[in-house]
Amino acid sequence: MSHVTANQPNGTPTWVDLGIPDLDRAMAFYGAVFGWTFAVGPPEAGHYTTCLLDGRRVAALMPNPDPGEAEFWWNVYLATDDCDRTVQRALDAGGSVISPAMDVMEQGRMAIVRDPAGGQFGLWQGRAHIGAEVVNEPGSLVRNDLVTPDPDRARTFYAAVFDFTLDRNEDLPEFDFTFLRRPDGHEVAGIFGNPDAKSTTWATTFEVADTDAAVAAATAAGGTAAEPSDMIYGRIATVTDPFGAEFSVITRPPA
């Protein structure tokens, strides 16, 4: 599915946003890499800026409220049809709450939660704002995976909170990689156990039409990138934006 017109099922990555110290520079960078256009929000909304692909929402940028913040990362929000209930399930499963459930005007209801392994994520109960309106096509979100040195605790937590089933990724037998599947059987994310990871983080991957071209655009716009490499799911590269926020880009093989 590429165009999304309704709220995603529980547990599905549905939105991403990024806090950065320089909104104009961020728009220039991400516009160059993904071809996004931008709708800058009003001051009373903190200049929360929607990133658009062909006029449809794909992500958001926002000025970081703490200019002394040393690290920047893409925040992932998992869909929920009842934010308050999911917060309670997260607490019951050993998680903690960073920001309690609250209404975001008429747009939806959100909370920020931390899993027992230390991974931070958002919950989004969409109302007027259903989340990303384009996914799984060039210039949009294609994947989110939790990278953690403590995969056992993470697997137990996410299965308990979202009723995910856990399937080992047999495509990559050399890695500790577990698929997270919704009760309907649809795979929505993964947990990658990496003992060398310094912390537990949700990693964000965007699809692109040409990985090498996206890397070239990112470096020309002031970012850095690793050399693209080929793997079973496509040609992938890790990119770091001018502020230090890391993400991946991938060109998937033809279906």
Secondary structure as GFF3:
##gff-version 3
##sequence-region A 1 255
A	DSSP	beta_strand	13	20	.	.	.	ID=ss1
A	DSSP	alpha_helix	23	34	.	.	.	ID=ss2
A	DSSP	beta_strand	37	39	.	.	.	ID=ss3
A	DSSP	three_ten_helix	43	45	.	.	.	ID=ss4
A	DSSP	beta_strand	49	53	.	.	.	ID=ss5
A	DSSP	beta_strand	56	63	.	.	.	ID=ss6
A	DSSP	beta_strand	74	79	.	.	.	ID=ss7
A	DSSP	alpha_helix	83	92	.	.	.	ID=ss8
A	DSSP	beta_strand	96	104	.	.	.	ID=ss9
A	DSSP	beta_strand	108	114	.	.	.	ID=ss10
A	DSSP	beta_strand	120	126	.	.	.	ID=ss11
A	DSSP	beta_strand	141	148	.	.	.	ID=ss12
A	DSSP	alpha_helix	151	162	.	.	.	ID=ss13
A	DSSP	beta_strand	165	168	.	.	.	ID=ss14
A	DSSP	beta_strand	176	181	.	.	.	ID=ss15
A	DSSP	beta_strand	187	193	.	.	.	ID=ss16
A	DSSP	beta_strand	201	207	.	.	.	ID=ss17
A	DSSP	alpha_helix	211	220	.	.	.	ID=ss18
A	DSSP	beta_strand	224	225	.	.	.	ID=ss19
A	DSSP	beta_strand	229	231	.	.	.	ID=ss20
A	DSSP	beta_strand	234	240	.	.	.	ID=ss21
A	DSSP	beta_strand	246	251	.	.	.	ID=ss22
###
